[in-house]
């Protein structure tokens, strides 16, 4: 079926490329669709499921009275995938948190949630509501973090994790009236 073309010929190079492409296909087909890989998981406990986190847009949305309001929003809600700790129905809870850098510590300035959802025994995930947060404090270094906790249908704790930003692309500045820039793990809003 394959013809050999020289000792280091074209067939050998084609085979190496084919193996490489096949490896990439296998790798990427094993990943959940739409998963955001820029975010990192911190302090997991138990056997949490995975989470797909949306990009957060940093905006200054116009309000009816003619001013703008510092607003953090996503184009879709985060997705929590089933915990491997149970095969039955699961309850998953999520909290969206805005943190501001104060001195050398991240301090919570706004929270959205507690949202809860059900992952049925035959389902693989649950999509939470789209984030839309308008913190009162609007100047400084900020980041959005996520907390997810899984329980079985009987209330047994399965696992939990916090998800934090680690790339500049996790937040996108779309401000209209104030300057903003992103960096690895945070954004600055003037």
C-alpha positions in Angstrom: 0.0 0.0 0.0 2.8 2.5 0.8 5.8 2.8 -1.5 9.2 3.6 0.0 10.7 6.7 -1.5 14.4 6.7 -0.6 15.9 5.8 2.8 14.7 9.1 4.4 12.1 9.7 1.8 8.8 11.4 1.5 6.8 8.4 2.8 8.6 8.6 6.2 8.0 12.3 6.5 4.3 11.8 5.6 4.0 9.1 8.2 5.5 11.3 10.9 3.1 14.2 10.0 0.2 11.8 10.0 1.0 10.5 13.4 1.4 14.0 14.8 -1.9 15.2 13.3 -3.6 12.0 14.6 -2.2 12.7 18.1 -3.6 16.3 18.0 -7.0 15.1 16.8 -7.2 12.6 19.7 -6.0 15.2 22.2 -8.5 17.9 21.2 -11.5 15.5 20.7 -11.1 14.4 24.3 -11.5 17.9 25.6 -15.0 19.2 26.4 -16.3 21.6 23.8 -16.2 25.3 24.8 -13.9 24.8 27.7 -11.8 27.8 28.7 -8.3 26.6 29.4 -6.9 29.9 30.4 -8.3 29.8 33.9 -6.5 27.7 36.6 -8.0 25.6 39.4 -6.9 26.5 42.9 -7.5 24.7 46.1 -9.6 21.8 44.9 -11.0 19.4 47.5 -12.8 16.1 47.2 -13.5 15.0 43.7 -14.8 18.1 41.9 -15.9 18.2 38.3 -14.4 20.4 35.7 -15.7 23.9 34.9 -15.7 25.9 31.6 -15.3 29.6 32.4 -16.3 32.4 30.0 -14.2 35.4 29.1 -15.1 38.4 31.2 -15.7 41.7 29.5 -14.9 44.9 31.4 -17.2 47.6 30.3 -18.6 51.0 31.1 -22.2 50.6 30.3 -24.4 53.7 29.8 -27.1 54.2 32.3 -30.5 55.9 31.8 -29.4 59.1 33.7 -26.5 59.8 31.3 -23.6 58.4 33.2 -21.7 55.1 32.9 -21.5 52.2 35.3 -18.5 49.8 35.7 -19.8 46.5 34.5 -18.4 43.0 34.3 -20.2 40.5 32.0 -19.8 37.4 29.9 -21.3 36.3 26.6 -22.4 33.0 28.2 -22.6 31.4 31.6 -20.0 29.0 33.1 -20.5 25.3 32.7 -20.0 22.8 35.6 -19.3 19.3 34.5 -20.3 16.2 36.5 -18.2 15.2 39.5 -16.6 11.8 39.1 -17.6 11.1 42.8 -21.2 10.0 42.0 -23.0 8.4 39.1 -26.5 9.7 40.2 -28.0 13.1 40.1 -25.8 15.9 41.5 -26.4 19.4 42.8 -23.8 22.0 41.9 -23.5 25.5 43.3 -21.6 28.5 41.9 -20.5 31.9 43.2 -19.0 34.6 41.0 -16.7 36.9 42.9 -15.0 40.2 42.0 -11.8 40.8 43.9 -9.7 43.9 44.1 -6.0 44.1 45.0 -5.6 45.9 48.2 -2.0 46.2 49.3 -0.7 42.7 48.5 -4.0 40.8 49.1 -7.1 40.1 46.9 -10.2 41.3 48.7 -13.8 40.5 47.7 -15.6 43.6 46.6 -18.7 42.1 44.9 -20.4 38.7 44.7 -23.0 37.3 42.4 -24.8 34.0 43.4 -25.2 31.6 45.1 -26.5 29.9 42.0 -27.5 26.2 42.1 -28.3 23.7 39.4 -29.0 20.0 38.9 -27.0 17.6 36.8 -29.3 14.7 36.1 -28.0 11.1 36.3 -27.9 11.0 32.4 -26.5 14.6 32.0 -22.9 15.6 31.8 -23.1 19.3 32.8 -25.1 22.3 33.9 -24.8 25.8 32.5 -25.2 28.7 35.0 -26.5 32.2 34.3 -24.4 34.6 32.3 -22.4 36.8 34.7 -23.4 40.5 34.9 -21.9 42.3 37.9 -21.7 46.0 38.6 -19.3 46.5 41.5 -19.5 49.8 43.5 -15.7 50.2 43.5 -14.5 50.9 40.0 -10.8 51.9 40.1 -7.9 49.7 40.6 -6.6 46.2 40.0 -9.4 43.6 39.8 -10.1 39.9 38.9 -13.1 37.7 38.7 -12.9 34.3 40.5 -15.4 31.4 40.6 -16.3 28.9 43.3 -18.0 25.6 42.5 -19.3 22.9 44.9 -20.8 19.5 44.0 -23.1 17.4 46.2 -24.9 14.1 45.5 -28.7 13.9 45.4 -28.6 12.8 49.0 -26.5 15.9 50.1 -23.2 14.1 50.4 -20.3 16.5 49.6 -18.5 15.4 46.4 -16.0 18.2 45.9 -15.3 21.8 45.3 -12.8 24.1 43.6 -12.0 27.8 43.1 -11.1 29.0 39.6 -8.9 32.0 39.2 -7.6 33.9 36.2 -4.0 33.4 35.0 -3.8 34.9 31.5 -4.4 38.4 30.2 -7.0 37.0 27.8 -9.3 35.9 30.7 -10.6 39.5 30.9 -11.2 41.7 27.8 -11.4 45.5 28.1 -14.4 47.0 26.1 -14.7 50.2 28.1 -16.1 53.3 26.4 -15.3 56.1 28.8 -12.4 55.0 31.0 -9.1 53.4 30.3 -8.5 49.7 31.1 -5.8 47.2 30.4 -5.4 43.5 31.1 -2.4 41.5 32.3 -1.8 37.9 33.4 -4.4 37.2 36.0 -6.0 40.6 36.4 -7.2 43.8 34.8 -6.7 47.5 35.7 -9.6 49.9 35.4 -8.9 53.7 35.7 
